[in-house]
Amino acid sequence: MKLTYREKIRQVGLNISYYRKYRKLTQMQLAEQVNISACYISQIERGLLKNAVSLPVLMAISEVLEIEIGKLFEFKDLQQDRREVGKNDANSP
């Protein structure tokens, strides 16, 4: 199934939301660390932006969330990816 541009933007936002919550960060905390507003983080996560998020912002978000930037663009089976993240952390020291 091919995703539309709008669906891809939404998936990036959902991935950011997932990894932010996984790291136990609020939108405000993430925004402060990335140096953007919490309102902007909210819009990104909900896929409400009219324009694309800049690469520097996405790089900063991925750095704060301690993930490879490519994780934000994984549109396959998000549920499977989330199960794998949990499984990997269960095996972490």
C-alpha positions in Angstrom: 0.0 0.0 0.0 1.5 3.3 -1.1 1.1 6.2 1.4 0.2 9.7 0.3 2.4 12.6 1.2 0.0 13.6 4.0 0.0 10.1 5.4 3.8 10.1 5.4 3.9 13.4 7.3 1.4 11.9 9.8 3.5 8.7 10.2 6.7 10.8 10.9 4.7 12.6 13.6 3.4 9.4 15.1 7.0 8.0 15.2 8.2 11.1 16.9 5.3 10.9 19.4 6.1 7.2 20.0 9.8 7.6 20.6 9.2 10.8 22.8 6.8 8.9 25.0 9.2 5.9 25.0 11.9 8.2 26.4 9.4 9.5 28.9 9.6 13.1 27.6 6.8 15.6 27.5 6.3 17.7 24.4 7.6 20.7 26.4 10.8 18.8 27.4 11.5 17.7 23.8 10.8 21.2 22.5 13.1 22.8 25.0 15.9 20.4 24.1 15.4 20.9 20.3 15.0 24.7 20.8 11.5 24.9 19.2 8.1 25.5 20.7 5.9 22.8 22.3 3.1 24.0 20.0 5.4 23.2 17.0 6.1 19.7 18.4 2.4 19.1 18.8 1.7 20.1 15.2 4.5 17.9 14.0 3.2 14.9 16.0 -0.3 15.4 14.8 0.7 15.9 11.2 -0.9 19.4 11.0 2.0 21.2 9.3 1.3 22.8 5.9 5.0 22.6 5.1 7.6 19.9 5.7 9.7 19.8 8.9 13.2 21.0 8.2 16.0 18.4 8.2 17.9 20.2 11.0 14.8 20.0 13.2 14.4 16.3 12.5 18.1 15.7 13.1 17.8 17.5 16.5 14.7 15.5 17.4 16.3 12.2 16.6 19.4 13.2 18.5 17.4 14.0 21.6 15.4 10.9 21.3 18.6 8.9 20.8 17.5 7.2 17.6 18.8 7.1 14.1 16.9 9.6 12.0 15.8 6.8 9.6 13.6 5.5 12.4 11.4 8.5 11.9 10.8 7.5 8.3 9.9 3.8 8.8 6.4 3.5 7.5 6.1 -0.3 7.4 4.4 -2.1 10.2 4.7 0.4 13.1 3.3 -2.1 15.6 6.1 -4.6 14.8 8.8 -1.9 15.1 7.4 -0.9 18.5 7.4 -4.5 19.7 11.1 -4.8 18.6 12.1 -1.7 20.5 10.5 -3.1 23.7 12.1 -6.4 23.2 15.6 -4.9 22.6 15.3 -2.8 25.8 14.3 -5.8 27.8 17.6 -7.4 26.9 19.6 -4.3 27.6 21.9 -4.3 30.6 
